[in-house]
Amino acid sequence: MAASESDDRLSAFSKSGIYRFDDANAFFVDPVRVLNRCYTRFRVSPSAYYSRFFPSSIFSTGNYNNVPKNSGKRKRREKEKKKSQALNLREQMADRRHQEVRVALLKAHEALLGASQVLETLRNLRDDVEERGGDSILRENELDFVGLGSVWQAPFYEIVLKVNEDEAAVENAGGESYYQKVVPLFETHVANEASNDMEAELLDHKYILPKNSCFYMSDLRQIHNLIPAESDCGFNLILIDPPWENSSAHQKLKYPTLPNRYFLSLPIKQLTHTAGALVALWVTNREKLRNFVENELFPKWGVKYATTFYWLKVKADGSLISELDLFHHRPYECLLLGFSHGKEMNSEQLLRPNHLPDNQVFISVPGDYSRKPPIGEILLDYVPGFKHARCIELFSREMIAGWTSWGNEPLHFQDSKYFLKYN
């Protein structure tokens, strides 16, 4: 690659947060850069986002050419090797899936390790974490939205929106002229329809709402309130991150989980735009879960499976968070993609609209537990229907500009402590 082309690509990455590799079906994502495009007066704090994967001596040496590709203790490797000798039928199927995508994952990782300029940009992230004290600021006094929504007083909780009276003044001169708008917190579409981010207050906590966004906070019993009256007001992109039954999440008390059968009731078909919808579902590597999705969940939703994308997780030095072949601790998660048929979508479009690629790999440094990288922009290339797609995330824990966010805690990562204010 010519030097000028490399510089142009790096410059584009600095602005967009997305770096596409030439020789691999993969791209690198810096979630902080991507998310910061949703805001005008605030920015996501790197130390708040990247709070788990920075303990590496590589930053002290500055040597990015000899990054280890694998990590882990010998005892763990031996244990996994021993276990692999006696896999049951379901585990054998899971291993076959892994072997089918292994080459693509290795190729993507090698592409990242060869992109020294991309790795170099991550060095500043550690400086920010150390300067701001890591994640110590993140665990204090967080509101329990699930708990608030379960008490009898829930209908009386209100959120105060600080609506800017003059957007031009805010954008051009940093003005702070606003009026307060009080709306119910639960079972109400709460929207920021402005082209600037908005501050909100709830029970002595401050939250930042991205521009042109809205949320609907409720539990699964009220999800049908999202269904539009007309199908042409439905959604072209439906991203779903269910709280699957997970012993790790339960033990760590990170978030409440639900039995798999509960997700059968999601009204995906009713949420689908008349032109159709791309449905993207996060799943773990458990074979039992994959079988449930393919044989029960997608058919119940009326979704036709298309392909799987893979999120490969790396540390800030570029090394994988665990060995690639560790059976129960693989360093990637799966995003299953399918299409929900719309009234105006013919059978040919349903099969493979917009040339959806197979085994696409996206790489990023993970954020907080269960927090997924913001890849909605990448998925927009493949949605059926109009260019300006209507997008929704179900079981959302954060908000994105231009999206509707639904769940019982869509404000979780909108707390002001996850943000820095522009000077």
N, C-alpha and C positions, 0 to 999 in steps of 0.2 A: 504494500500500500504506500502511495506517495506521501511525503511528509505533509503537504498541504491538505490532502484528503484526510489524513489522520487528525490534523489540527481541526479541520472543519467538523469531523465527527465528534471529537472531544468537546468542541464548543457547543454543538447541538446537545450533547449529553449533559453538559453543565446547566443548560436551560431547561431541558425536558425531563431529565432524570432517567432516560431510557437510552441504552447503548446497544445497537444491533451488531452482531458479529457476522463477518463475511462468509466464513467457511463452515459455519455451524447453524443448525436450525434453532437458534437461541438468541437471547438478548439478556442484558444485565439491567436491573432496575434499582435505582436509589429511591426508596419510598419517600424520604424526606423531600427530595427535590420535586418529585411528582406531586406530593400533597401540597407543597408550598405554592403551587400554581393555582390552588383553590382560594388563596388568601391575598389580601392587599395590604392590610394594616398589621397583620400578625404573620408569624412563620412558625412552623413546627420546630421544636427544640430537638436537635440531634441527640443530645444527652438523654432526653426523655424517650425518644424512639429507640435508639440503639443502646440499650442498657444491659445487654446480656452477653455479648460476644466480642469483648475487647481485650481479654487478658492474653496478650501475645507479645513475645520479645521482639518480633519482627519490626515493630515500630521503633525500637531503640536502635536497631541496626540499619534500618532503611533498605534492607536487601529484599527485593521482591522477586528475584530471579530463582531463588531456591526454596520456594514455598512447598512444604510437605503436602502431598495430595491426600494423605490419610492420617488419622490420629486414633488413639485408643490404647488401652492397656493389653499386654500379652495375655493375661488371664481371661479377659473378656473375649479376645479373639479365639482362644482355645475353647472356651465354653460354647461360643457360637458355632465353631467348626464341629464340635462334638454333637451339638444339637442337630446340625444339618444332616448328619448321617442317618437320622431316623425321623424324617419329615412325614407327617400324615398326608392324606390326599389333598386336603384344603391347603396345607402349607406348600405342597408341591405345585399347586396351581398358582399360588402367590409367587413362588420362586420363578415359575415360567414367565409370569408377567414382568418380573424384575429383569430377567435375562433378555427379554425382548426390547427393553428400553435402555439397558445398561450402556450399550455402545453410544447412544445419543447423549446420555448423561455425561459420560467420560469425555466425549468430544466437546460438549458445551463447557465443561470445567477446564479442559485444556485451552480452549479459546479465551476464557477469562484469565488464566494464568499467563497467557501470552500478551494480554493487553496491559502492559505495565503502566500506561498512563491512567487507565481506569483504577487500577490498584493504588496508584499514588494519590488519587483524589480522596481515597478513603482514609488516608493518614490523618487528615485534619479532624476527622470525626473523633478519634481518640483524644486529641487535644481538647475538644469541646467537652467530652465526658469528664475528663480529669478536672478541668477548670470548674465545672458546675457540680461536681460531687457525685457523679454517677446517677443511680436511680434512687438515691435516698429520699429525694423530694416527692417521689411518686406514690408512696404507700400511705400517706397520712390523710385521714379524714375523707376518704372517698365515699360519695353517696351510694347507698345500696338501692339502685332503682328497682330491682326485683322485689326487695322487701317493701319499698314504698308502694309499689303497685299492688301488693297483696293485702294491704290493710283497708279497713272500711273508710278511712279518710281519703283514699286515693283520688276519688272524683273531685276533691276540693283543693288538691295541690295545683298551684299555678306557677308558670314561668314568666318572667318579665323580660320582654324584648326591648332593646334599645335601638329604635328605628331611626336611622339618619334622615333628617329633614331635607338636606341638600347633598345629594351624592357627589355632585361636581365639586363642592367645597371640600368634602372628605378626600376625594381623589387627588385634587390639585393642591390643596393647602393644608391637608391633615386636620380639617375642622372636626369638632366634636359636638356639633349641634344635633340633638336628637330628642325624640319624645318616647315615652314609655308605652308599650302595648302589653297588656296582661292577658294571657290566654291559658286555658287548662293544659296541664302537662300530659295527661293520659287520654288516649282515644280521641285525639284531635290532630289534624294536620297542622303542624307548626312550621311555617315557611319563612325563609329569608329570600324574598324575591328581588333583592337589590343586587347590583353588580359589585358590591363591596361586602366584606365579611361583617358580621354583626355580633355584638356582645349580648349576652343574656345572663340573668341572675335567677338562682333557685336555691332557697334555704341557705343563704350566705355563701353559696358557691357561684363562681363565674364560669360561663361556657362561651365558646367561640363557634359561631355557625358560619360555615363557608358560604360564599356568594351563590345565589341562584340554587338554593337547596331546600329540602324540607324533610321532616321526620314525622313518623307516626309511632308513638310509644304505646304498646299494648302487649298482652300475651297472645298465645295462639288462638284463644277462643274468639278474639275480635279481629282476626286477620281478614275476614270477609268484608270488613269495612273498607278495605283497600280496592276492592273490585270496582272498576269504573262503570258508570251507567251505560256508556257506549264503548264497543270494542275498539273503535278507532282512537280511543283515549287510553288504550292499554299500553303495555310496555314491550319494547323491542329487545331489551336485554334484561334478563332476570338472573342475578347473581345470588347464590344461596350458600350460606356457611352455617349449616345446622349444628346445634349443640349435641352431637352424637354421644351416645353412651360411651364414657371413657373413664376408666379407673384412675388414670393419672390426673385428669381434671377434677374428679371427685375427691381424691386424696389430698390434692393441693388446694381444694376449695376455691378454684379459680372462677368457675361459673357453674350454674345448675345445668344438668343435662336432661335429655328426654329419651324415652324408649323410641326405637326406630319406627314403630308403627304409628306414632303421632304424626310423622311427617307425610304419611299417606294422604292426610286431609288438606295439605296445602293446595289452594285453588289456582294452580299454575295455568290451566287452560283458560280460566276466567280472567286472569291477569294479562294474558297474551294479547298483543296488538293484532288488529285485523290483518296486518301484513306479515304476521308471524313473529317469533321471538327466538333469540339464542338463549339457551338456558345453560348456565355454568354452575356446577355443583362441586363444592370442596368435599373430598373424602379422605380418609386415612388409608393406609396400606393394608388394612385388614381384609382378607379374602371374603370373610363372612359378610362384611359391609358391601363390598363390591358386588357380590352375588345378589344381595338385597336390592341394591340400586338397579342393577341391570334386569333382574327378573320380576321385581315387584314395583319399585318406586317409579322409575321412568314410565313403565307401561300404565300405571295408575294415573300418572300426570298427563299422559298422552304425549310424551317426549320421545323422539327418536334419537338414539345415541349416534354421535358422529365420530368423536375422537377424544383423546385424553391429552391434556397439557400437564407439564410437570414443573413444580417449584423446587429447584435445587437450592438448598440452604448452605451458605458459607459464612465463615467468620470474617472479621474485618481485614484479615491478612490474605483472604482468598482461599484458604484451606476449607475443606468440607467440615461441617460440624460433627460428623461421625464418619466412620468407614462406610464406604458405599455398599458393601456387601453384608453388613451386619443385619441379620434377619429381622430382628424386632426393633431396630433403631436406625432405620435407613434415613439418610439425610435429605429426604424429599417428600413432598406431598403431591397428591393428584387432584387435578381439576377436570372433572368429566364434563364434556360439552355435548349438547344435543339440541334439537330444534322442536319447538312447539308450533304446530301447524296453525296458521291463521287463515281466515276466510278468503284472503286474496293470494294465498301461497299455493302454487301448484306442486305436484308431486316431485318434479325434477328439482325445484328449488329446495324442497324439504330434504332431499338426499345430501347435497353438498353445495349449498349456496356460498358464493364468494370464495371458493377454493380453500376451505378450511384445512390447514396443514396438519399432518400427523406428527405426534410426539414432539410438539414444540416445547422447548425448555426455557424457562425464565429463572434467572439467578438473582438472589438478593441476600443481604444480611437480615436475619429475622429481627422483628421487633419484640414487643411484649408477648407473653404466653398467649397462643391462639390467634394473635393478630396477623392477618394476611396482608401481603403486599398489594398496593393499589394498581391493579392491572386492567382496570376497566377500559382505559384508552386503547390498549392493545386489542381487547375483545371487540371494540366498536368496528374494527375493520371487517368483521365477519357477520354482523347482525343483518337480518333481512329487513326490508322496508326502507324507510327514508334515511337520509344521511344524518339528520338531526334526531337521533334515536331517543326514545324515552327509556330511562334506566331506573331500575330498582334493585336494592340489596335487601334480602330477607335475613333476619337474625343479625342485623348489622350492629356493630359496636362503635362505629364512627361514621362521619358524614363526608360526602364528596360533592364538590360543586357540580350542579346540574342533575343530581341524583335524588331519588326518594329513598330514605333509609327507614326500614321497619324492624322492630324488635322490642324486647323489654328493657334494653339499655343502649339505644343508639347514641346517647350522649357520653358514653363511658370515656372515650378518648378525645372528647371535645372539651374536657375540663381545662381551664385556663393554665393550669400548671404544666400542661404538655406543650405550651406555646411560649414564644418570646415576642415581644412587641417591637415593631420597627422603631428605630430612633427618629 
